[in-house]
Amino acid sequence: MISLLRGKVAHKTLGKVVIDVNGVGYGVTVPLSTYYRLPETGGETELKIHTSMKDSSIELFGFHTDDERAVFTLLIGVAGVGPKVATNILSYITPAEFAQAISAGELERRKIPGIGPKLASRLTTELKDKVSGLGIAKDSAGKGGVLEDVVSALLNLGYKKAEIDERISELERISAGESGIEAALRESLKVMRKL
């Protein structure tokens, strides 16, 4: 079973990356949170891997942090939640935010695409006792993490560091105010287009 890949980014598209490890390309599905942290093509990266084996195929799911992989593993252990749904959830909420939302019974209010009230309720019921055992740091949900993700995403989208630095105070304000990376990135793009 593959648990870690370290190599060069050979190719990437939204949600997918090919990692070249000594001449062998591994196709990996990644949540948006990990995708936005990937370096440009040719850059070195390291991904924590979950290997999913089916009758006819092997799929690799990659994560920037151990916390993301731990939450992914918890999620796919819930009946009716497959790897694609779990990856989607991690694209819209950080592991710390997820743990906090489950503990507080507020996952339904997070408005994650594809997660309706029934599934949110089931996830809360089944995972409430398990998320506390993960030991996910609450600080990782802080504005620094969201801001870092936003800046990384903007760089990947072709914005120059000088352009980002010029608007950094507005980006900090947005990152502190928004509940997740997708909303923060959407608002940040509006700010960057004004340049």
Backbone torsions as a table, in degrees:
resi	resn	phi	psi	omega
1	MET	NA	135.3	-179.9
2	ILE	-86.7	126.5	-179.5
3	SER	-113.9	-17.6	-176.9
4	LEU	-153.6	139.9	173.3
5	LEU	-128.2	129.8	175.8
6	ARG	-127.9	121.8	-179.0
7	GLY	-178.5	-160.1	-178.0
8	LYS	-98.8	146.0	174.7
9	VAL	-74.2	111.5	-179.2
10	ALA	-86.5	-34.0	-177.8
11	HIS	-162.8	146.3	174.0
12	LYS	-148.6	141.4	171.6
13	THR	-134.0	164.2	-174.8
14	LEU	-51.9	116.7	178.4
15	GLY	84.4	-3.1	-179.1
16	LYS	-137.4	145.6	177.0
17	VAL	-146.8	146.3	172.5
18	VAL	-111.1	120.9	179.6
19	ILE	-102.1	122.7	177.6
20	ASP	-88.5	109.5	177.7
21	VAL	-111.1	101.4	180.0
22	ASN	52.2	44.5	175.7
23	GLY	89.5	-3.0	177.6
24	VAL	-109.5	125.0	-178.5
25	GLY	-93.5	122.1	178.3
26	TYR	-105.4	121.3	175.9
27	GLY	-81.8	126.3	-175.4
28	VAL	-130.3	133.0	172.8
29	THR	-88.1	132.4	-177.6
30	VAL	-131.7	147.9	172.9
31	PRO	-71.2	162.8	-178.7
32	LEU	-58.7	-34.7	-180.0
33	SER	-59.0	-38.0	177.7
34	THR	-79.2	-41.9	-178.9
35	TYR	-54.6	-45.4	-176.7
36	TYR	-69.1	-14.4	178.4
37	ARG	-96.0	-4.2	-179.9
38	LEU	-69.6	143.8	175.1
39	PRO	-73.2	172.9	175.8
40	GLU	-63.3	165.0	177.5
41	THR	-54.7	131.4	-178.0
42	GLY	98.3	-16.7	179.9
43	GLY	-79.2	153.1	179.2
44	GLU	-80.0	142.8	176.5
45	THR	-149.2	164.7	176.1
46	GLU	-136.1	129.6	179.8
47	LEU	-123.1	137.8	170.9
48	LYS	-80.1	131.7	-170.5
49	ILE	-115.6	139.7	167.1
50	HIS	-112.7	124.9	-179.8
51	THR	-98.4	122.5	178.7
52	SER	-108.7	119.8	-178.0
53	MET	-108.2	125.3	175.7
54	LYS	-116.6	176.6	-179.0
55	ASP	-54.6	-44.2	-172.9
56	SER	-111.1	-0.3	-176.8
57	SER	-156.0	163.4	174.0
58	ILE	-120.8	126.4	178.3
59	GLU	-116.1	140.0	177.8
60	LEU	-109.7	133.6	176.0
61	PHE	-119.6	126.7	-173.2
62	GLY	-114.4	149.2	-176.4
63	PHE	-140.2	147.1	179.4
64	HIS	-72.2	-34.0	-176.4
65	THR	-125.8	160.6	175.0
66	ASP	-66.0	-34.1	179.2
67	ASP	-61.6	-42.1	178.2
68	GLU	-61.2	-45.0	-179.6
69	ARG	-65.0	-37.8	179.9
70	ALA	-64.2	-43.3	178.6
71	VAL	-66.4	-41.2	177.2
72	PHE	-57.0	-46.4	-179.4
73	THR	-62.2	-41.2	176.7
74	LEU	-61.8	-46.5	-176.0
75	LEU	-61.5	-44.9	-177.0
76	ILE	-72.8	-8.9	174.5
77	GLY	-81.4	-8.2	179.0
78	VAL	-90.6	131.0	-179.6
79	ALA	-56.4	132.1	178.1
80	GLY	89.0	-3.2	178.2
81	VAL	-110.3	107.3	178.8
82	GLY	-93.7	178.1	-179.5
83	PRO	-57.6	-35.9	-178.6
84	LYS	-68.0	-41.8	178.4
85	VAL	-65.6	-42.9	-179.8
86	ALA	-62.8	-41.3	177.9
87	THR	-64.0	-40.2	178.3
88	ASN	-61.7	-43.6	179.7
89	ILE	-59.6	-45.4	-179.0
90	LEU	-71.2	-12.2	175.3
91	SER	-77.8	-20.2	-173.9
92	TYR	-115.5	-6.2	-176.5
93	ILE	-151.1	138.1	178.9
94	THR	-76.4	160.5	177.9
95	PRO	-56.3	-40.9	-179.9
96	ALA	-66.6	-41.1	177.5
97	GLU	-65.3	-38.4	178.5
98	PHE	-62.9	-49.2	-179.7
99	ALA	-59.4	-41.9	180.0
100	GLN	-66.6	-43.1	179.8
101	ALA	-64.7	-39.0	178.3
102	ILE	-67.3	-47.2	-178.7
103	SER	-60.3	-38.5	-177.8
104	ALA	-88.1	-3.5	-178.3
105	GLY	67.8	31.9	-175.0
106	GLU	-115.6	17.9	-176.7
107	LEU	-61.6	-38.3	-178.8
108	GLU	-59.7	-34.1	-178.4
109	ARG	-74.6	-11.1	-179.4
110	ARG	-74.7	-14.8	176.3
111	LYS	53.6	55.9	177.6
112	ILE	-86.4	125.7	180.0
113	PRO	-54.1	132.8	179.0
114	GLY	88.1	-6.4	179.3
115	ILE	-111.5	99.6	179.0
116	GLY	-84.6	177.6	-178.2
117	PRO	-57.7	-39.9	-178.4
118	LYS	-63.8	-48.6	-178.4
119	LEU	-66.6	-40.6	178.5
120	ALA	-59.8	-41.9	179.1
121	SER	-65.5	-42.6	179.8
122	ARG	-65.4	-42.7	178.3
123	LEU	-61.0	-43.3	179.8
124	THR	-61.9	-46.7	-179.2
125	THR	-61.8	-47.4	-174.3
126	GLU	-78.0	-25.8	-173.0
127	LEU	-108.7	-6.1	-174.9
128	LYS	-52.7	-46.8	-178.8
129	ASP	-76.0	-24.7	-174.9
130	LYS	-82.4	-33.9	-175.4
131	VAL	-66.5	-31.0	-179.9
132	SER	-66.0	-28.2	179.2
133	GLY	-76.0	-10.1	-179.1
134	LEU	-75.4	-26.1	-178.9
135	GLY	65.9	36.2	179.4
136	ILE	-75.4	128.2	-178.5
137	ALA	-67.6	131.7	178.9
138	LYS	-67.4	-29.0	-178.8
139	ASP	-61.6	-27.8	-175.3
140	SER	-66.9	-10.9	175.9
141	ALA	-90.2	0.0	-174.4
142	GLY	-70.3	173.8	-174.4
143	LYS	-64.9	-27.6	179.8
144	GLY	-59.8	-42.0	-179.9
145	GLY	-65.7	-43.6	179.4
146	VAL	-66.5	-44.0	179.5
147	LEU	-61.1	-43.5	178.9
148	GLU	-59.6	-42.7	178.8
149	ASP	-65.3	-41.5	-179.9
150	VAL	-63.0	-46.8	-179.6
151	VAL	-61.7	-44.2	179.3
152	SER	-61.2	-42.9	179.6
153	ALA	-63.6	-42.8	-179.9
154	LEU	-63.6	-41.0	176.7
155	LEU	-61.7	-42.9	179.0
156	ASN	-65.3	-27.3	179.2
157	LEU	-83.7	-1.2	173.9
158	GLY	104.3	0.8	176.8
159	TYR	-73.1	145.0	179.1
160	LYS	-82.1	150.1	179.9
161	LYS	-57.5	-39.1	-179.8
162	ALA	-62.2	-38.3	178.5
163	GLU	-65.4	-41.6	-179.7
164	ILE	-66.4	-45.0	179.9
165	ASP	-59.0	-33.8	-179.5
166	GLU	-64.0	-29.0	-177.6
167	ARG	-112.0	14.5	-170.6
168	ILE	-60.3	-36.0	-179.2
169	SER	-65.5	-38.7	177.2
170	GLU	-67.2	-39.2	179.4
171	LEU	-66.0	-37.3	176.7
172	GLU	-63.2	-43.5	-179.6
173	ARG	-61.9	-44.6	179.6
174	ILE	-63.6	-45.5	-178.1
175	SER	-62.8	-34.5	179.5
176	ALA	-73.7	-30.8	-173.9
177	GLY	-89.7	-25.5	-176.2
178	GLU	-88.5	153.7	-174.3
179	SER	-86.3	-12.2	-179.5
180	GLY	-161.1	172.3	-174.4
181	ILE	-63.0	-40.0	-175.5
182	GLU	-63.9	-47.7	-179.5
183	ALA	-64.4	-41.5	-179.8
184	ALA	-64.6	-40.7	179.8
185	LEU	-66.9	-41.0	179.0
186	ARG	-59.2	-46.3	179.6
187	GLU	-68.2	-37.4	-180.0
188	SER	-65.1	-37.5	178.0
189	LEU	-63.5	-35.9	176.8
190	LYS	-62.4	-41.1	179.3
191	VAL	-65.7	-43.8	-177.1
192	MET	-67.4	-30.8	-179.6
193	ARG	-69.0	-17.7	-179.8
194	LYS	-77.2	-11.5	-177.9
195	LEU	-61.3	NA	NA
